[in-house]
């Protein structure tokens, strides 16, 4: 999410006036703290940039939904607090290999520990204020975490099934599945959860450009991630070096998609967890020449552009690439030369395996759908999203079917879909689709009641 901050002009004067009249200033927040009329989304790392662009515009000067000056906004909280989508701490944590610092780590309920502990991956456990006036909570990182947060949100401190809710939608790079939908039916009624597909994304293997890795099939990846094939010679390579298989963090939709595609229920003990779609995880590993990880083509496109891949171009539209910049270079810095112009663009030292012939089977290189999930009960809410509009937030942004009270007169067919009054929701408009494409993925739109 592009962090939104309040204007700072005249801040000292405002503070003085506030003290003079005895008012209490609102608590500060690292991110913009959404108000009661704003729409809040969390979840998938893979989908976050597309949703960021739809909300706030892209780096090609294309305006997003919030640029229209509407009173109520779309606030799309990223999976990690770093705008380059990297973890705040590395896997080993600040205290050494597999030693988490007090208050960090992957185990729930350890925030008050005063000694180090081994809850790898060791991360900062970054927090976020989901609504103005709320306490900070753990930032939902990944498809699973976002969906869990959505399902756990039964009107915040006052459980109910009809809102107002704290979290409105969850991003996913894999389908939520029948279990999540069934839970939502029990909690919220109706069809539980509805979803829209906003695009599709490639998923292939990533390695260093200087590597012992070879082209791999799904079956070979199964044996690698099950830890039964541990050297490159076991999968058709010439090196006897030990393979270092990397896998996205637990709760990641990319992790679920990948494991399902290679037919593996759970990884073996040789597998290391890393933040999904972070190409620098290769160089950060114990042996970069032997490390591999599944990688989103859309995310790699944001680094490299469509023609930037060293081994076959990731599929997708043009007009992107070079989005992520050297985080060691401050804003406006003109020295050293590495912080000037195109030199400061992050160019990870990686190879994307979209071509090649494995020694056995067909090259692993798949496409998966990207989703936005929301509660079915919100589709026919009678609360307008913006003053003067007759459409609620779901119908404005994501899903506007020609059904429901007040939404069957004045329908129209656009691109083969029969939309309710008001036409396509913003994500399905040409502007919304173009912004999704700017995030490096293939923009498409379809809707599914109750899932998938």
C-alpha positions as CSV (number, residue, x, y, z in Angstrom):
1,X,0.0,0.0,0.0
2,X,1.2,3.5,-0.8
3,X,1.3,5.0,2.7
4,X,-1.1,7.9,3.1
5,X,-0.1,10.6,5.5
6,X,-1.9,13.6,6.8
7,X,-0.7,17.1,5.6
8,X,2.1,18.4,7.8
9,X,1.9,22.1,6.7
10,X,1.4,24.2,9.8
11,X,1.6,21.2,12.1
12,X,3.3,23.2,14.9
13,X,0.7,25.9,14.8
14,X,-2.1,23.4,14.8
15,X,-0.5,21.7,17.8
16,X,-0.4,25.0,19.7
17,X,-4.0,25.7,19.0
18,X,-5.0,22.2,20.0
19,X,-3.2,22.6,23.4
20,X,-4.7,26.0,23.9
21,X,-8.3,24.8,23.5
22,X,-7.7,21.7,25.6
23,X,-8.4,19.2,22.8
24,X,-6.6,15.8,22.7
25,X,-4.8,15.0,19.4
26,X,-5.5,11.7,17.8
27,X,-2.9,8.9,18.2
28,X,-0.3,8.7,15.5
29,X,-0.2,5.8,13.1
30,X,2.5,4.5,10.8
31,X,-0.1,3.9,8.0
32,X,-3.2,5.9,7.2
33,X,-5.8,4.6,9.7
34,X,-9.0,3.9,7.7
35,X,-12.2,5.7,8.8
36,X,-15.6,4.0,9.2
37,X,-16.6,4.6,5.6
38,X,-13.3,3.3,4.0
39,X,-12.9,-0.2,2.6
40,X,-10.1,-2.3,4.0
41,X,-8.3,-5.2,2.2
42,X,-5.6,-7.5,3.4
43,X,-3.9,-10.8,2.4
44,X,-1.9,-12.1,-0.5
45,X,1.5,-10.7,-1.3
46,X,1.1,-11.8,-5.0
47,X,-2.1,-9.8,-5.5
48,X,-1.1,-6.7,-3.4
49,X,0.5,-4.7,-6.1
50,X,-2.4,-5.0,-8.5
51,X,-4.8,-3.9,-5.7
52,X,-2.4,-1.1,-4.7
53,X,-2.5,0.2,-8.3
54,X,-6.3,-0.1,-8.6
55,X,-6.7,1.8,-5.4
56,X,-4.0,4.5,-5.8
57,X,-2.7,4.4,-9.4
58,X,0.5,3.0,-10.8
59,X,4.0,4.4,-11.5
60,X,3.1,5.1,-15.1
61,X,0.9,8.1,-14.0
62,X,-2.3,6.1,-14.4
63,X,-4.8,7.2,-11.7
64,X,-6.6,4.7,-9.4
65,X,-10.0,4.7,-7.8
66,X,-8.9,7.0,-4.9
67,X,-7.7,9.6,-7.3
68,X,-11.2,10.7,-8.1
69,X,-11.5,12.5,-4.8
70,X,-14.2,10.4,-3.3
71,X,-14.9,10.9,0.4
72,X,-14.5,7.2,1.2
73,X,-11.4,5.4,0.1
74,X,-10.0,1.9,-0.6
75,X,-7.2,1.1,1.8
76,X,-5.2,-1.9,0.6
77,X,-2.8,-3.0,3.3
78,X,0.2,-4.8,1.9
79,X,1.3,-8.2,3.3
80,X,4.5,-6.8,4.6
81,X,5.3,-3.3,5.8
82,X,8.1,-3.0,3.3
83,X,7.0,-1.5,-0.1
84,X,9.4,-3.9,-1.9
85,X,7.5,-6.8,-0.3
86,X,10.4,-8.1,1.8
87,X,10.5,-9.2,5.4
88,X,11.6,-6.7,8.0
89,X,14.1,-9.3,9.3
90,X,15.9,-12.2,7.6
91,X,15.2,-15.8,8.3
92,X,17.8,-16.1,11.0
93,X,16.4,-13.2,13.0
94,X,18.7,-10.6,14.7
95,X,20.1,-13.1,17.2
96,X,21.7,-15.6,14.8
97,X,20.7,-18.8,13.0
98,X,17.2,-19.9,14.0
99,X,17.3,-17.6,17.1
100,X,14.4,-15.3,17.3
101,X,14.7,-12.1,19.4
102,X,12.3,-11.7,22.3
103,X,8.9,-10.7,21.1
104,X,9.5,-11.9,17.5
105,X,9.1,-15.2,15.7
106,X,6.4,-17.3,14.1
107,X,4.6,-18.8,17.2
108,X,1.4,-17.0,18.4
109,X,1.4,-15.7,21.9
110,X,5.1,-15.2,22.3
111,X,5.1,-11.4,22.2
112,X,5.9,-11.0,25.9
113,X,8.8,-13.5,25.9
114,X,12.0,-12.0,27.3
115,X,14.4,-14.5,25.9
116,X,15.4,-15.7,22.4
117,X,13.5,-18.7,21.0
118,X,13.5,-20.8,17.8
119,X,10.3,-20.0,16.0
120,X,11.8,-19.9,12.5
121,X,11.2,-18.0,10.3
122,X,12.2,-15.2,12.7
123,X,10.4,-12.0,11.6
124,X,9.5,-8.7,13.1
125,X,5.8,-9.6,13.4
126,X,4.9,-6.2,12.0
127,X,1.6,-4.7,13.1
128,X,-1.0,-2.5,11.5
129,X,-3.9,-0.3,12.7
130,X,-6.8,-1.7,10.6
131,X,-9.2,1.1,11.6
132,X,-8.8,4.5,13.2
133,X,-9.1,4.2,17.0
134,X,-8.2,0.5,17.1
135,X,-5.1,-1.1,18.6
136,X,-2.3,-2.4,16.4
137,X,-2.7,-6.1,15.4
138,X,-0.5,-8.5,13.5
139,X,-0.4,-7.6,9.8
140,X,-2.0,-10.4,7.8
141,X,0.7,-11.7,5.5
142,X,-0.5,-14.0,2.7
143,X,-3.7,-15.5,1.3
144,X,-4.4,-17.7,4.2
145,X,-3.7,-15.1,6.8
146,X,-5.9,-12.6,5.0
147,X,-8.8,-15.0,4.7
148,X,-8.4,-16.1,8.3
149,X,-8.5,-12.4,9.4
150,X,-11.7,-11.9,7.3
151,X,-13.4,-14.9,8.8
152,X,-12.3,-13.9,12.3
153,X,-13.8,-10.4,11.9
154,X,-17.3,-10.6,13.3
155,X,-17.7,-6.9,13.8
156,X,-14.6,-6.4,15.8
157,X,-15.3,-6.4,19.6
158,X,-19.1,-6.9,19.0
159,X,-19.7,-10.2,17.2
160,X,-22.5,-10.0,14.6
161,X,-23.1,-11.3,11.1
162,X,-24.1,-8.1,9.3
163,X,-21.4,-5.6,10.0
164,X,-20.0,-3.0,10.2
165,X,-16.9,-5.1,9.7
166,X,-13.3,-4.1,10.2
167,X,-11.9,-6.0,7.2
168,X,-14.0,-5.9,4.0
169,X,-12.0,-8.1,1.5
170,X,-9.1,-10.5,1.3
171,X,-6.7,-11.0,-1.5
172,X,-5.8,-14.5,-2.6
173,X,-3.4,-16.2,-5.1
174,X,-5.2,-19.5,-4.6
175,X,-8.8,-20.5,-4.1
176,X,-10.1,-20.3,-0.5
177,X,-11.8,-23.7,-0.8
178,X,-15.0,-25.2,0.6
179,X,-13.9,-25.2,4.3
180,X,-13.5,-21.4,4.3
181,X,-16.7,-20.9,2.5
182,X,-18.6,-23.2,4.9
183,X,-17.2,-21.3,7.8
184,X,-18.4,-18.0,6.3
185,X,-21.9,-19.5,5.7
186,X,-22.1,-20.3,9.4
187,X,-20.8,-17.0,10.5
188,X,-22.3,-14.6,8.0
189,X,-25.1,-16.4,6.2
190,X,-26.0,-16.4,2.6
191,X,-23.5,-18.0,0.3
192,X,-20.7,-17.2,2.8
193,X,-18.0,-15.8,0.6
194,X,-18.1,-14.6,-3.0
195,X,-15.1,-14.0,-5.1
196,X,-13.9,-12.2,-8.3
197,X,-11.0,-13.4,-10.4
198,X,-9.0,-10.3,-11.4
199,X,-6.3,-12.0,-13.5
200,X,-4.0,-14.9,-13.9
201,X,-0.3,-15.2,-13.0
202,X,2.5,-17.5,-14.0
203,X,4.3,-19.6,-11.5
204,X,7.7,-21.1,-12.4
205,X,11.0,-21.8,-10.7
206,X,13.6,-19.2,-9.9
207,X,17.3,-19.7,-9.4
208,X,20.5,-17.6,-9.4
209,X,21.9,-16.7,-12.8
210,X,25.0,-18.6,-11.8
211,X,23.5,-21.9,-10.7
212,X,23.8,-25.7,-10.7
213,X,20.0,-25.9,-11.2
214,X,18.4,-27.5,-14.2
215,X,15.0,-27.5,-15.8
216,X,12.6,-29.4,-13.5
217,X,9.3,-31.1,-13.9
218,X,6.5,-31.3,-11.3
219,X,7.5,-34.8,-10.4
220,X,11.1,-33.9,-9.9
221,X,10.1,-30.9,-7.7
222,X,7.9,-33.2,-5.7
223,X,11.0,-35.3,-4.9
224,X,13.1,-32.3,-4.1
225,X,10.6,-30.6,-1.8
226,X,9.8,-34.0,-0.1
227,X,13.6,-34.2,0.5
228,X,14.0,-37.5,-1.2
229,X,16.1,-36.0,-4.1
230,X,18.8,-33.9,-2.4
231,X,21.4,-33.4,-5.1
232,X,21.3,-32.1,-8.7
233,X,22.5,-35.4,-10.1
234,X,19.4,-37.0,-8.7
235,X,17.2,-34.8,-11.0
236,X,19.4,-34.8,-14.2
237,X,22.0,-32.3,-13.3
238,X,25.8,-32.6,-13.4
239,X,26.6,-31.2,-9.9
240,X,26.6,-33.4,-6.8
241,X,25.9,-30.3,-4.7
242,X,23.0,-30.3,-2.3
243,X,19.9,-28.6,-3.5
244,X,18.5,-25.8,-1.3
245,X,14.7,-25.7,-1.8
246,X,13.0,-22.5,-0.7
247,X,9.3,-22.3,-0.1
248,X,7.0,-19.3,0.8
249,X,5.9,-18.8,4.3
250,X,3.0,-20.8,5.9
251,X,-0.3,-19.3,4.9
252,X,0.9,-18.1,1.5
253,X,-1.3,-18.8,-1.5
254,X,1.7,-19.2,-3.6
255,X,2.9,-22.0,-1.3
256,X,-0.5,-23.7,-1.5
257,X,-0.6,-23.4,-5.3
258,X,2.9,-24.7,-5.7
259,X,2.5,-27.7,-3.4
260,X,-0.8,-28.6,-5.0
261,X,0.7,-28.4,-8.5
262,X,3.6,-30.7,-7.6
263,X,1.4,-33.1,-5.7
264,X,2.9,-32.7,-2.3
265,X,0.8,-32.4,0.9
266,X,3.6,-31.0,3.1
267,X,7.3,-30.2,2.5
268,X,10.2,-32.2,4.0
269,X,12.6,-31.0,6.7
270,X,15.2,-29.8,4.2
271,X,13.0,-27.0,3.0
272,X,13.5,-23.4,4.2
273,X,10.7,-20.9,4.5
274,X,11.1,-17.5,2.9
275,X,8.9,-14.5,2.1
276,X,7.0,-15.3,-1.1
277,X,8.1,-13.7,-4.3
278,X,11.3,-12.3,-2.9
279,X,14.0,-12.9,-5.5
280,X,16.7,-11.9,-3.0
281,X,15.9,-15.0,-1.0
282,X,18.1,-16.8,-3.5
283,X,21.2,-14.8,-2.6
284,X,20.2,-14.7,1.1
285,X,20.2,-18.5,1.2
286,X,22.9,-20.8,2.5
287,X,24.1,-21.6,-1.0
288,X,22.8,-19.3,-3.8
289,X,24.1,-21.5,-6.6
290,X,22.0,-24.4,-5.4
291,X,18.8,-22.5,-4.2
292,X,15.5,-22.6,-6.0
293,X,12.1,-21.1,-5.2
294,X,8.7,-20.8,-6.9
295,X,8.1,-17.3,-8.2
296,X,5.2,-15.2,-9.5
297,X,5.8,-14.0,-13.1
298,X,3.8,-10.9,-12.3
299,X,6.1,-10.0,-9.4
300,X,9.2,-10.7,-11.5
301,X,7.7,-8.5,-14.2
302,X,7.6,-5.6,-11.7
303,X,11.4,-6.1,-11.3
304,X,12.4,-6.9,-14.8
305,X,9.6,-6.0,-17.3
306,X,8.3,-8.3,-20.0
307,X,11.7,-8.4,-21.8
308,X,13.9,-8.4,-18.8
309,X,14.1,-12.1,-18.0
310,X,17.4,-13.7,-18.6
311,X,15.8,-17.0,-19.6
312,X,12.6,-16.4,-21.5
313,X,10.2,-13.4,-20.9
314,X,7.5,-13.8,-18.3
315,X,4.2,-13.6,-20.0
316,X,2.2,-10.4,-19.5
317,X,1.5,-6.9,-20.9
318,X,4.0,-4.2,-21.5
319,X,4.4,-1.0,-19.6
320,X,5.9,-2.2,-16.4
321,X,9.3,-3.2,-14.9
322,X,11.8,-1.3,-12.9
323,X,9.2,-0.6,-10.2
324,X,11.3,-1.6,-7.2
325,X,14.2,0.8,-6.4
326,X,17.3,0.4,-4.3
327,X,16.1,0.8,-0.7
328,X,19.4,2.1,0.5
329,X,19.0,5.3,-1.7
330,X,17.0,8.1,0.0
331,X,14.5,10.2,-1.8
332,X,16.1,12.7,-4.1
333,X,19.6,11.3,-3.5
334,X,22.0,12.0,-6.5
335,X,25.2,10.5,-5.1
336,X,26.7,7.9,-5.5
337,X,26.1,7.0,-9.1
338,X,24.3,3.8,-8.0
339,X,21.4,5.9,-6.7
340,X,20.9,7.9,-10.0
341,X,18.4,7.0,-12.8
342,X,18.1,3.5,-14.0
343,X,21.1,2.4,-11.9
344,X,19.0,2.5,-8.7
345,X,16.5,0.0,-10.1
346,X,16.7,-3.3,-8.3
347,X,17.8,-6.0,-10.8
348,X,18.0,-9.3,-8.9
349,X,20.6,-11.8,-10.0
350,X,18.1,-14.5,-11.0
351,X,17.0,-16.9,-13.8
352,X,13.4,-17.7,-14.4
353,X,12.8,-21.2,-15.7
354,X,10.1,-20.7,-18.3
355,X,12.0,-22.6,-20.9
356,X,14.1,-25.8,-20.8
357,X,13.7,-29.5,-21.0
358,X,13.8,-31.6,-17.8
359,X,15.6,-35.0,-17.8
360,X,12.2,-36.5,-17.0
361,X,8.7,-35.1,-17.6
362,X,7.4,-31.7,-18.6
363,X,8.8,-28.3,-17.4
364,X,7.1,-26.9,-14.4
365,X,5.5,-23.7,-15.6
366,X,1.9,-23.1,-14.7
367,X,-0.7,-20.4,-14.5
368,X,-3.0,-19.8,-11.5
369,X,-5.9,-17.4,-10.9
370,X,-5.8,-14.4,-8.6
371,X,-8.8,-13.6,-6.4
372,X,-10.5,-11.0,-4.3
373,X,-12.9,-12.5,-1.6
374,X,-15.6,-10.7,0.3
375,X,-18.7,-11.6,2.3
376,X,-21.8,-12.6,0.3
377,X,-24.0,-10.6,2.8
378,X,-22.3,-7.4,1.7
379,X,-23.4,-7.7,-2.0
380,X,-26.9,-6.4,-1.3
381,X,-26.0,-3.9,1.5
382,X,-28.2,-0.9,1.3
383,X,-25.5,1.5,2.5
384,X,-24.1,3.6,-0.4
385,X,-20.3,3.6,-0.6
386,X,-20.1,7.3,-1.7
387,X,-22.5,10.1,-0.9
388,X,-24.9,10.6,-3.8
389,X,-24.4,7.1,-5.1
390,X,-26.9,4.2,-5.0
391,X,-24.2,1.5,-5.1
392,X,-22.6,-0.1,-2.0
393,X,-18.9,-0.7,-1.9
394,X,-19.0,-4.3,-3.3
395,X,-21.1,-3.2,-6.3
396,X,-18.9,-0.1,-6.8
397,X,-15.6,-1.9,-6.7
398,X,-15.8,-5.7,-7.2
399,X,-19.2,-7.3,-8.1
400,X,-22.4,-5.7,-9.5
401,X,-24.8,-8.4,-10.6
402,X,-28.2,-7.8,-12.2
403,X,-29.9,-9.3,-9.1
404,X,-31.1,-8.3,-5.7
405,X,-33.7,-5.7,-4.6
406,X,-33.3,-2.5,-6.6
407,X,-30.7,-3.9,-8.9
408,X,-32.7,-5.6,-11.7
409,X,-33.9,-2.5,-13.6
410,X,-31.5,-0.8,-15.9
411,X,-29.1,-3.7,-16.2
412,X,-26.7,-3.9,-19.2
413,X,-24.4,-6.4,-20.8
414,X,-20.7,-5.5,-21.1
415,X,-18.2,-7.9,-22.4
416,X,-20.7,-10.7,-22.1
417,X,-21.6,-10.0,-18.4
418,X,-25.0,-8.7,-17.3
419,X,-24.2,-6.0,-14.8
420,X,-26.7,-4.2,-12.5
421,X,-27.5,-0.5,-12.7
422,X,-24.2,1.4,-12.7
423,X,-22.5,-1.0,-15.0
424,X,-19.2,-2.8,-14.4
425,X,-17.5,-2.5,-10.9
426,X,-14.3,-0.6,-11.0
427,X,-12.1,-3.7,-11.1
428,X,-13.9,-4.8,-14.3
429,X,-13.7,-1.4,-16.1
430,X,-11.0,-0.8,-18.7
431,X,-9.3,1.6,-16.2
432,X,-9.2,-1.1,-13.5
433,X,-8.1,-3.8,-15.9
434,X,-5.3,-1.6,-17.2
435,X,-4.1,-0.9,-13.6
436,X,-4.1,-4.7,-12.9
437,X,-2.0,-5.3,-16.0
438,X,0.4,-2.6,-14.9
439,X,1.2,-4.9,-11.9
440,X,2.6,-7.4,-14.4
441,X,-0.2,-9.9,-14.5
442,X,-2.7,-10.9,-17.2
443,X,-5.9,-9.0,-16.4
444,X,-9.2,-10.9,-16.6
445,X,-12.5,-10.6,-14.8
446,X,-15.1,-13.1,-13.7
447,X,-17.2,-13.7,-10.6
448,X,-18.2,-16.7,-8.5
449,X,-20.9,-16.8,-5.9
450,X,-19.8,-18.9,-2.9
451,X,-16.2,-19.4,-3.7
452,X,-14.3,-21.0,-5.3
